[in-house]
Every structure is written in structure tokens, then in C-alpha cells.
Amino acid sequence: MTDTTQLTMHHRELLDQVLDKWSLQILDALCGNPQRFNELRRSIPTVTQKSLTTALRRLERNGMVERVVIGTRPIAVEYRVAPLGKTLQELIDALLHWSTVTLPEVELARIRFDEQFE
């Protein structure tokens, strides 16, 4: 395997883990302010508990999210965007803006495509 191929694989793996369906929504929600697990789950109502847990662990492993134990009774956990994750905020905002602006055009393209097979 060449160095370029290996580098591409590592880039792809990182992008797959940071730009997946739930990670983008989690990072967007946490960029506003830190949240506890259930607050985060309510802010993304379509995510399951298992998917949210998996995505948070993956983001934490990649240095994008920090898990902070709050020393209250009962002990609570809060999630916040780590400094490395904050470097993605501008990109996330750009992607969300792009998807909002282009969605009508994408929907028309889908309709035209689907009509070919009716």
C-alpha cells in the first residue's frame, strides 16, 4: 500500500466518523452550549439513545467532544465541544447553510430522476 493510499484511508476514516448523520447534528447542538445527555437527545428527537451514545463516544474518542462529570448529587454528565471540535464550527455552519439553500434544487432533481422510472 502506498503512502498516498494509506493517507487517503485515514482521511476517509476521520471524515466518516466526524461527518456522519448524527455527529453533525450533535456538534451543531453542542456548539451553542454544553448539554446533558437527555437535553441533547431532546434537541435531536430522531436519534435513538443507542445511536446518540455511540456517536458521542466516537466524537469523544476523536477529540471533538468532551465528557465532563459534574460533581452534584446525583452525579451528572455534561457534553461540550472540545477545542478541536470548535475548529469544525465554521465548516458545519457552511454545510448546513449549503443544504438549506440547495434543498429546493435537489428536490427538483430527485423528482426529475424519479419520473424517468415511473
N, C-alpha and C positions, 0 to 999 in steps of 0.2 A: 504494500500500500504506500502510495507516495505521500509526502508531507502535505501537499495541497489537498489530497483526498481526505486525509485524517483531519486536517484543519476544517474542511467543509463539514465533515461529520460532527465535529464538536460544535461548530456554529449552529448547525441544524438542530442538534440536541438541545442546546440552550434556548434557541428560538421556539422550539416546540414546547418547552416547559414554561416559558415566560409569556408566550403569546397565545396560549390555548384559550378555549371558550371561557372558562371560569377565572383564570388568572387575570385577564384584562379587566374583568368586572370587579374582582377583588381589589386589585391595585387602584382602580379608579375610585372605588368606595373608600378605601383607606387613605388615599391622598388627601381627602377632605379632612379627616380626623381619625384618630385611633378608635377602634371599636372592639367590643367584646364579641365572642363567637355568635351569640344569639342576635345581637344587633346587626352584625354583618349578614347573618342568614336572612333576617327580615329585609335588609336593604337589597338583597338579591333573591327574591322569592322563588325563582325557578330552580335554584340549586338545592340538591339534596344534602343532608347532613354529611353523608359519606364523601360526596364529591367536594364539599367545602373543606372538610378535614384533610383530604388528600391534596387538594390544591394549596392549602395553607402550608402544609408540611413541605411540599415541593418548593414553594416560594421561599420559605424559611431556609431550606437547605441551600438554595441558590443565592442567599444573601439579600433577597428583595424585601422580605418581611421579617419583623422582629416579634417574638412572642415574649410578652412581659407579664410576669406573675405579680399581681397586686396583693400586698400583704394585708388584706382585710379578712374579716370572718363572715361568711366562708371565703376561702381563697378564690380569687377570680383571675382570669387570664385576659389580657388585652392584646390585640394585634395592631401593629403600626407599620407604616412603610419605613424600611431601613434607608440609610443614606444612599446606598447603591440603588435601591428601588426608586428613590426620588429622581434619579437620573433618567428614568423612563417616563416621567410625567408629561413632558412636552411631546414625546412620541405617542403616548396613549391619547392625549388630547387631540393630536393631529389625526390619528386613526379614527377616533370617534367623530370628529368633525367631517372627515372624508366620507365615512359611512352614512352620515346624516345627509350630506349634500348629494351624494351619488345614488342613494337608495331609490329615488323615483326612476332614474335611468336604468338601474339594474333590474327593477321590477318590470319595466317595459321590455328589456332584453329577454327576461325569463318568459314573458307572455309570448313574444315572437318565436322563441325557441320551442316552447311547448305546443304552439299552434301547428308547427311543422309535423308533429307526430299524432295529431288528432285524426 
